[in-house]
Each structure stands twice: as structure tokens, then as C-alpha cells.
């Protein structure tokens, strides 16, 4: 199941880059918060799948 885990982590890192970019562009705080939550959820889900905790 490492393929899906890798995709989740890559998407999470992509979203984290979006958070950084949007914060530098002074985008609305709501957008930044939603992207941050989505980024963390993707990265955590990918790590949990790699560890075998979440199938």
C-alpha cells in the first residue's frame, strides 16, 4: 500500500507549498486555514498508512 501513501504525502507537501505561497500573497485567512488542515490530514494519513496503523 505504499503507492497510495506516497501519493498522500506528495499531495500534502504540495498543499503545504500552497499554504506558504498563499500566506506570502496575503490571501484570506480562511483559505490558508483550510489548506493547512488539508495538508496536515494528507501527510498524517500517508504516514499512518506507511506505518500500517491505518489500512
C-alpha positions in Angstrom: 0.0 0.0 0.0 3.0 2.3 -0.2 1.8 3.8 -3.6 -1.3 5.4 -2.0 0.8 6.5 1.0 3.3 8.2 -1.3 0.6 10.0 -3.2 -1.0 11.2 0.0 2.3 12.6 1.3 3.1 14.2 -2.0 -0.3 15.9 -2.2 0.2 17.0 1.5 3.5 18.6 0.7 2.0 20.2 -2.4 -0.7 21.7 -0.3 1.9 22.9 2.2 3.6 24.7 -0.6 0.3 26.3 -1.4 -0.1 27.4 2.2 3.3 29.1 2.1 2.5 30.8 -1.3 -0.9 32.0 -0.2 0.4 33.4 3.0 3.0 35.4 1.1 0.3 36.7 -1.2 -1.8 37.9 1.8 -4.8 35.6 0.8 -7.8 35.4 3.2 -7.1 33.5 6.5 -9.9 31.1 5.8 -8.3 29.7 2.7 -4.9 29.4 4.5 -6.5 27.5 7.4 -8.4 25.1 5.1 -5.2 24.4 3.1 -3.2 23.9 6.3 -5.8 21.4 7.6 -5.9 19.5 4.3 -2.1 19.4 4.1 -1.8 18.0 7.6 -4.5 15.4 7.1 -2.9 14.1 3.9 0.6 13.9 5.4 -0.7 12.2 8.5 -2.8 9.7 6.5 0.2 8.9 4.4 2.4 8.3 7.3 -0.2 6.2 9.1 -0.6 4.0 6.0 3.2 3.5 5.8 3.3 2.5 9.5 0.4 0.1 8.9 -1.8 1.7 11.6 -4.5 2.7 9.2 -5.4 0.3 6.4 
